[in-house]
Amino acid sequence: MPELKTSLALAPGAGTSYAAGPSRVTVKAGVQDTAGKLSVIEYVAAPGFPGPGKHVHPSFDEYFYVLGGRARFLLGDETFDLDAGGSVFASGDQPHTFANPFDEPLKLMIVCQPGGFDEFVAEVAAAAADGRASDPGFMPALWERHGMSPVD
């Protein structure tokens, strides 16, 4: 495990940024920055973004804070539409997802504890860049490797 940094300050727009189709994911703090304690992600989802499928990941929990726009969250069987300033805590073992079915961009801050989701994001971006992501078996294997499972 890397040694914990004593502080980290980023200017607006700073961080390691990845294109995710018409959306953008920026790692603000990753496992290398926090000794694995957490990952902090800024996620800008394009209008109409369907979100990931409903899923679980018992090895980490997620906290979502809506920075701008509007988000739709599904926790278990409950759906919540939240405007900027709204937040959701999703226990990793509870089925959940988020989406942006609205007409304006959505900006989220996602905090994962413990960290590691930033490594998943980097792997997805690398696979999209080199064409591996088009392999139908790639994403299921990646999800499994990161302790994530789809839920029907």
CORWO-V817367 format. One record per run of one state. SS is the DSSP state (H for helix, E for strand, C for the rest). FROM is the first residue (numbers start at 1). TO is the last residue. Records with the same first field share a line. If there is no record, write none. Layout:
SS=FROM-TO ; FROM-TO
//
This chain:
C=1-15 ; 21-22 ; 30-30 ; 35-38 ; 46-48 ; 50-54 ; 57-60 ; 69-69 ; 76-77 ; 84-86 ; 91-95 ; 101-105 ; 114-116 ; 131-131 ; 135-137 ; 146-148 ; 151-152
E=16-20 ; 23-29 ; 39-45 ; 49-49 ; 55-56 ; 61-68 ; 70-75 ; 78-83 ; 87-90 ; 96-100 ; 106-113 ; 149-150
H=31-34 ; 117-130 ; 132-134 ; 138-145
//
